[in-house]
Amino acid sequence: MNELLVMARIAGKRAAFRAVEVQSVIEIEGISPIPRAPDFITGLTAMRSRSLTVVDCRKSLGLSVETAPGVRAAVVEVEGHLYALQVDQVEDVAEARSDPEPVSGGFGDAWQRVSLGMVETDAGPAVLIDVGRMIAGPPAIHSARKPGNEPIGVSA
Amino acid sequence: MDDLLAEFVAETREMLEAIEGEIVAWEADPGDRARLDSIFRFVHTVKGNCGFFDFPQLESLSHAAESALAEVRAGRRSADVQLVNGVLAIIDRIGRLTDQIESGENLTTTGDDMLIAMLDNTAEETSEPQEIQAVEAFSARSNTPSSTPRSIRLPVELLDRVMSGVSDMVLARNDLARRLRASGSEPAIDGPFERLSGILNDVREATTRMRMQRIEHLYNPVPRLVRDLSAELGKQVMVDLEGEDAEMDREMIEMIRDPVTHIIRNAIDHGIETPAERRAAGKHEIGLLSMTARQSGNRIAVMISDDGKGLDCARLGSKAVAAGLLTEAQLAEMSREDLHQLIFEPGLSTAETVSEVSGRGVGMDVVRANLDKIGGTIRVRSTPGEGTLFVLEIPLTLSIVAGLTVSVGDQRFAVPRSFVEEIIHGAASSLEYTRLGDADLVTFRGRRIPCLSLARVLNMREVSDLRQETLLLIRLGTGDLFALAVDRVFDHEDLVVKPLAPAVMATGIYAGTTLLDDGSPILMLDVYTIAAQNGLVSEVRVRPAGRDEQVQHAAAKTRPIMLFVGMDGRRRAIDMNLVRRIDVLSRDAVDIEGERAQIVIDGAILPLIGLNDQPLPEDKIKLLRLSDGHCELAYAVSEVADAAAIDSAIVPSDADPSIEGVTLVGGQPVPIIDGLSLFARHGRTIRTDTALTCRLPADDDWSRTMLHPLVQAAGYRITTSAEDSADVIIVMEEQAVPADTAATVIRLHSDADQPGSADCGIYRYDRDALLGALKHARAGKSQ
């Protein structure tokens, strides 16, 4: 199948998004942080008068992060909400040379959760990303409450 | 045809369309309970709606059908052919009557009695088929086209698309405006852009109005409804409506109109007791029904409470058991709270007797069904002997929210304005802070209010000095009050709020996101959840019985006063009711000459008092604006301290007539200014609306320069045109007087030696005589 893919790098690894799912690739200018939001959500940004929720893909994978993500992000829409997926860099648009296939042994826990399988491209194999899982964040963070969530007031 | 009636027609027709299928199915299988229920609800709703209008036939028809169906529902009667036919004939008839109402024809009543009689199961078997045919033939639908429709119904999705399109357009416009500004002035573009922008604002306002309606529209019919019902039932009920300016989706208002009507009917019929019962129970004879609407987060809470006898738990329970909803064992385990919720079960009603007013246990299940449909909830809470409170929570689908933008650190947030009762600067001397454990309390006007720091709520900063902050006093829908400390308050603006991604919503502290005019996204706080997460929301309370009673008690015992420090540095107090507002004005507005001091406020000149020969402050002067309802005074103060209540005795002071007496406030003696003598001395009635008109001679320099100011100062409106009607006409010398005038005529002459008299007039520089004549004229007119 000749599906178009948006090729990107996440934590140095080659990853691919289905081009039909990516509305555009933007350069993020300003991000307003969201206090108390899960760690993998960097904040909100605006694109063409709409708010986007900015997701750091590396953190969503549960990877520990020392460097800032790249300025470019892939914009996807999931259930009516727009997200900007921060990646190291967006490389190119390429044609898929194969259907997504599982890799024996998997991609490792973090990647396995967000992957739809491996696709071959002219630039080499890449992990095809499941956007819905990517924006859901790592399960541990997703369910655990952050320390600030317990009440700090008193009952009136 | 007025709007209400149009809505009634549209609604009835819509319901008819909706149950058309049900009718056919029911006819085929009269034992079908679900179909029976929906037909029953239809006639019940029609009957209920008739209460607003004067359609006795419609009401008696629907009542007849309802009674018959209720019998069937209760299993006391079977749905035989006669009954089914009768009900169907009535439904057809309702449809025809609706058409007639719409076209404004007189309603035909022929055959109605017979239709009603058909449903009377004691009546003998009639030869109905032919007669029904006869009725059908008689009232065959007239073919005259109905008048041009004044309204159309549109699918809500379409409106939503238009709305969101317009919101996006506004944001895109803001974006473009920003870019235009950045690229410098371009006259060729700026003009058309301004125009576009103006048009867009109009469109936006119109689209907002398309969907939003003040909740007032829900309230409007309530007083009438309550009045009619209470008269009918021999009860005395007072209505208290609050929060009418909350805005709500039109659709939602329509959806909750019926539920609200049902609840009010029930409250008056079953809740509030008769005056005699109330007296016996030691309550005020007049029952109180109150309705409050508040926006909480992305929901609107409508609370309806009465101070009647409350729900009868025991009866509810036994009825539920009798109806097979519960077993005795289950009943025994239920909390009272849960028991109360039973009233929303179909077929349960605690009414001993079935009445015309609230029917027979249909209302509440319909109410809940209606609310379920729109994603709302309803809860009830009741205390025996004290009253019942219904809380309806309705989602706020629409997203233009009046918001207040605030900041913590360098980040901005929005707070829905409807919550914010007051904004106080943290350093205000009237505030007192206490730290108990880890909680902050602030004492404001004698109340201890829990205080949350937004910075701490958001984990942005651990410590904040509340004195440096601004406090938003937030009142929740439940009546709970707390203070939210923020770094700065910016502005209020209408915000187009969009939903947030689920992962962000999960934090519970945000209700949505919006873009500011500069294009930066900000978060709208969900104040209610923030309060709930911090344990600041009490369980639902019966507000009127609680808060209002307290206030009334307090009002009976104490008198609110405002404490201030006068220009001479002394503490004084004045009755709070006299204080209209506190103003700070530039000293340029003050005009002092000798004894007379005046100040210009909002284009009006008010007497300025309270200076006590003290020098004016350097630049700004702080004023209490006092009003006795007729005239206003400005009272200069050096500092406004706080509001308080007089709870100890006032010791009268004979020596100083300007004070009413001295009382103790917080252990300190404070003289209370006597409002009566203050207004008696300085008050000057500003009666622009009742001012008399005085016509002065036109084209006369003396009259313009001398007379005009004098007459105006005496409180007259001045005209020189002979066309205007005048109450008093001043003429000079030999000038002719209009013959047919009803006005008082004052003649002036310039001969100082001529005696002033009614015949020859007044010497033009005899000021006192002229003022006397004007005063006399006024006295004559106002009688």
Interface residues (C-beta under 8 A of the other chain):
Chain A: G30 S32 P33 I34 P35 R36 A37 P38 I41 L44 T45 A46 R48 S49 R50 S51 T53 E79 G80 H81 Y83 I135 A136 G137 H142 K146 G148 N149 P151 I152 G153 V154 S155 A156
Chain B: D168 L171 A172 N174 D175 Q411 L436 G437 D438 A439 P450 L452 R456 V457 L458 N459 M460 D480 F482 K498 P499 L500 A501 P502 A503 V504 A506 T507 I509 Y510 T513 T514 L515 G519 S520 P521 I522 L523 Q533 N534 G535 L536 S538
